[in-house]
Amino acid sequence: MAAFLFVTDLDHTLVGDDHAMAELNYALGAHRHQHGTTIVYSTGRSLTSYRQLKAEKSMLDPDVLIVSVGTEIYLANSDVSDSKWSKVLSANWDRDQVVAIASQFNLTPQPTSEQRPFKVSYFLSDAIAAEILPQLQALLDAEDLDAQLVYSGSKDLDILPRRANKGKAMTFLREKLNISPDLTVACGDSGNDLSMFCDRAERGIIVGNAMPELLTWHYANPSCDRYLATKTCAAGILEGLYHFGFLS
């Protein structure tokens, strides 16, 4: 068995079924110990929110942590984000101007802990999202702001630098660690995980309880490098890891 790069979303992907997560933890922990596999958590949560979840759930300590929808990367036990990644995201990013433009719309800011240097976050109901999102993106583009909108879970809107998302953060990390795409697997369930699956050489596992926003895209864009599990949460991850032969 070869070492591989394991990247997973947390809420409703790794976390959601404690029994299945314990089984997955055992398998991944043993594989990391025996073969040197790298475990990465990639979450929309901030570092503060991640630590709250970590205190509540029996999760393995990751080797690397990607938080705030791919905008910050932390090595294990570090409170300092990767400066090279921050430099990549800084180009043509004006957070204050993004906030000013977003204030023209009826958006509810998420808690202060979720507002980050490269992430502006709001709650937005699904009922009005289809109307607001194109207008907001058009205003950002009109000001030549290199910003993108990531809408997930029918309620969470994140405005990020265009260079930032979970997929690009995963590629940055994979290349930094010199791990090939075929030895990398990403796991997710919602819209903010889409960038880890779209037009990528890495393997992908979509858990069985995935949101409609991700499933609709998956069915429209079939790929042999991506697996839709029948089981949910961590059980679905295990199913996918066996499917691709990362575990046996």
C-alpha positions in Angstrom: 0.0 0.0 0.0 1.3 3.5 -0.9 1.0 6.7 1.1 -1.7 9.0 -0.3 -3.0 12.5 0.3 -6.4 12.4 2.0 -8.4 15.6 1.9 -11.9 15.8 3.4 -14.6 18.3 4.2 -15.8 18.1 7.8 -19.5 18.9 8.4 -21.8 16.2 6.9 -18.8 14.5 5.2 -16.3 13.3 7.8 -18.6 14.4 10.7 -22.2 13.3 11.0 -22.0 9.6 12.0 -19.8 9.0 15.1 -19.7 5.3 14.7 -18.6 5.4 11.1 -16.1 8.2 11.8 -14.5 6.0 14.5 -14.1 3.2 12.0 -12.6 5.6 9.4 -10.3 7.1 12.0 -8.9 3.7 12.9 -8.3 2.8 9.2 -6.7 6.2 8.3 -4.7 6.4 11.5 -3.2 2.9 10.9 -2.5 3.8 7.3 -0.7 7.0 8.3 1.3 5.2 10.9 2.3 2.3 8.5 2.6 4.1 5.2 3.0 7.9 5.9 -0.4 9.0 4.5 -1.1 12.7 4.9 -4.5 13.6 6.5 -5.9 17.0 5.6 -9.1 18.6 6.8 -10.6 21.2 4.4 -13.5 23.1 5.8 -15.6 26.2 5.4 -15.2 26.8 9.1 -12.8 29.3 10.5 -9.9 28.1 12.6 -11.9 29.1 15.8 -15.0 27.2 14.6 -12.9 24.2 13.7 -11.4 24.0 17.1 -14.8 24.1 18.7 -15.8 21.1 16.5 -12.6 19.3 17.3 -13.3 19.7 21.1 -16.8 18.1 20.5 -15.9 15.2 18.2 -13.3 12.4 18.4 -11.3 13.4 15.2 -7.8 12.5 14.3 -5.3 15.3 14.5 -4.7 16.3 10.9 -1.3 16.9 9.3 -2.6 20.0 7.6 -5.7 22.1 8.0 -7.3 24.1 5.3 -10.0 26.5 6.7 -12.3 29.3 5.6 -13.2 27.7 2.2 -9.6 27.3 1.1 -8.4 30.7 2.1 -6.0 29.7 4.9 -3.6 26.8 5.2 -2.1 25.7 8.5 0.5 23.0 9.2 -0.3 20.8 12.2 -0.2 22.6 15.5 0.6 26.0 13.9 -1.4 29.2 14.5 0.3 30.9 11.5 -1.2 30.4 8.1 1.0 29.6 5.1 2.4 33.0 3.9 3.0 31.9 0.3 -0.7 30.9 0.0 -1.7 34.3 1.5 0.5 36.1 -1.0 -1.2 34.2 -3.9 -4.6 35.4 -2.7 -3.6 39.0 -2.0 -3.4 40.0 -5.7 -6.2 42.4 -6.6 -8.2 41.6 -3.5 -9.8 44.6 -1.7 -11.8 43.3 1.2 -13.2 46.7 2.2 -14.5 47.3 -1.3 -16.1 43.8 -1.4 -17.9 44.6 1.9 -19.1 47.9 0.6 -20.5 46.4 -2.6 -22.2 43.5 -0.7 -23.8 46.0 1.7 -26.0 47.2 -1.2 -27.9 43.9 -0.9 -30.2 42.4 1.7 -27.5 40.0 3.2 -27.2 38.9 6.8 -23.5 38.8 7.9 -22.3 35.6 9.5 -20.7 35.8 12.9 -17.5 37.8 13.3 -15.5 34.6 13.8 -16.3 33.6 10.3 -15.2 36.9 8.7 -11.6 36.4 7.6 -8.9 38.4 5.7 -9.7 36.6 2.4 -13.3 35.6 3.2 -16.5 37.7 3.5 -19.5 35.6 4.6 -23.2 36.0 4.7 -26.4 34.1 5.2 -28.6 34.1 2.1 -31.9 32.3 1.7 -32.3 30.0 -1.3 -35.6 31.9 -2.2 -33.7 35.0 -3.2 -30.3 33.6 -4.1 -30.9 33.2 -7.8 -31.9 36.8 -8.1 -29.1 38.3 -5.9 -26.0 36.3 -6.9 -25.8 37.4 -10.5 -26.3 41.0 -9.6 -23.7 40.9 -6.9 -21.1 39.2 -9.1 -21.8 41.8 -11.8 -21.0 44.6 -9.5 -17.8 43.0 -8.3 -16.7 42.4 -11.9 -17.6 46.0 -12.8 -15.1 47.2 -10.2 -12.4 44.8 -11.5 -12.3 43.0 -8.2 -10.8 39.5 -8.6 -13.6 38.1 -6.4 -15.9 35.0 -6.7 -19.1 33.9 -5.0 -19.4 30.5 -3.4 -22.9 29.5 -2.4 -23.6 26.3 -0.5 -26.1 24.5 1.7 -28.9 26.8 0.4 -27.9 29.4 3.0 -24.1 30.1 3.1 -22.6 32.8 0.8 -18.8 33.3 0.8 -17.1 36.0 -1.2 -13.5 35.0 -1.8 -10.5 36.0 -4.0 -10.9 34.3 -7.4 -7.7 32.3 -6.8 -9.2 30.9 -3.5 -11.2 27.8 -3.1 -10.8 24.3 -1.6 -9.6 22.8 -4.9 -6.9 25.4 -5.5 -5.7 25.1 -1.9 -5.6 21.4 -2.3 -3.5 21.7 -5.5 -1.1 24.2 -3.8 -0.6 21.8 -0.9 -0.3 18.7 -3.1 2.4 20.4 -5.2 4.2 21.7 -2.1 4.3 18.1 -0.7 5.2 16.7 -4.1 2.3 14.2 -4.2 0.9 13.1 -7.5 -2.8 13.6 -8.4 -3.5 9.9 -8.7 -2.3 9.5 -5.0 -4.7 12.3 -3.9 -8.3 11.9 -2.9 -10.8 14.6 -1.9 -14.1 14.0 -0.1 -17.1 16.4 0.1 -20.9 16.9 0.2 -21.8 20.5 -0.8 -21.3 23.4 -3.1 -18.2 24.7 -1.5 -16.6 21.3 -2.2 -17.3 21.4 -5.9 -13.9 23.0 -6.7 -12.2 19.8 -5.3 -14.0 17.8 -8.0 -14.4 20.0 -11.1 -11.9 19.5 -13.9 -9.3 17.8 -11.7 -6.9 14.9 -12.0 -7.2 13.9 -8.3 -9.7 11.3 -7.2 -13.0 12.4 -5.7 -15.5 10.9 -3.3 -19.0 12.4 -2.9 -20.8 11.0 0.1 -24.2 9.6 -0.2 -25.9 12.4 1.7 -24.5 15.1 -0.6 -26.5 18.3 -1.2 -28.6 18.6 -4.4 -26.3 21.4 -5.6 -23.4 19.0 -5.8 -25.4 16.0 -7.0 -26.8 17.9 -9.9 -23.4 18.9 -11.1 -22.0 15.4 -10.5 -24.7 13.8 -12.7 -24.1 16.3 -15.4 -20.4 15.8 -15.4 -19.6 12.1 -15.0 -16.0 11.0 -14.4 -14.3 7.7 -13.6 -12.1 9.6 -11.2 -15.0 10.5 -9.0 -17.1 8.2 -7.0 -20.6 8.8 -5.6 -21.0 6.7 -2.4 -24.2 4.9 -1.5 -23.4 5.4 2.2 -23.5 8.6 4.1 -20.8 10.7 5.9 -17.7 8.8 7.0 -19.2 5.5 5.9 -19.4 6.9 2.4 -15.7 8.0 2.6 -14.7 4.5 3.6 -16.7 3.1 0.7 -14.9 5.4 -1.7 -11.5 4.7 -0.4 -12.0 1.0 -0.9 -13.4 1.6 -4.3 -10.3 3.5 -5.4 -8.0 1.0 -3.7 -6.5 3.5 -1.2 -7.5 1.0 1.5 -7.8 -2.7 1.2 
